[in-house]
Structures are given as C-alpha cells and as structure tokens.
Amino acid sequence: MSKRIKKLNFWVRRKSHFTLIAVGSVVVLLLFFNEDTSVKLNMKYQEEIKSLKRQIRECEDSAEWYRTRREALYISAEDLEHVVREQYHMQRPSEDVYLIK
C-alpha cells in the first residue's frame, strides 16, 4: 500500500500544479462570494436592466402615440374641436352642454 501512495503522491506532484489550482479556486470563490462582483448581484443587475429597457420601450410607445395625436391636432381642425369639446367641456355660445356622470 505504501508503494501505491508514493506513486500517487509522485503523480500528483508531477501532473497537477497545486499553485495554479489554489489560485484558480481563490479567483472562483471571489467571483461567487465577493460582495461587489458576485454572480448573484450580477444577475440582479441584469434583471434590473431588462426591467428598465422594458419601461423605456413602453415610454417610447406612449411618446409616439402622443406625438401622432399632437400632429393630428395641428393638422385637423375637426380633431381639435372634438378634443376641446370632450376634455375641456367647451361649447359654442348657442349650445347647451349636459354632463352625465
């Protein structure tokens, strides 16, 4: 048995580089468990980035809707009159307006 252990010990010293393995394991442990560079924190930041990008897309869509609505109000007097009458309850002098709630 002693001869087998000596062969194994010789093989481990020859084939494996303990310093390389030790440094590699320390780097991996730092990447996983360090507060600033942890994988868990990185995943959290990636989720936050995805959420913010989704919000940006939604805001761009609503901004586009408002942009087209504004252009329509500049172009068409009928659309402008429709918005003014509905949202601001404006009327012509000869009209009566009834609000139903």
Residue pairs with C-beta under 8 A, 6 or more apart in sequence:
30 37
31 37
31 38
31 39
32 38
32 39
35 41
72 79
73 79
73 80
73 83
84 90
85 91
89 97
89 99
91 97
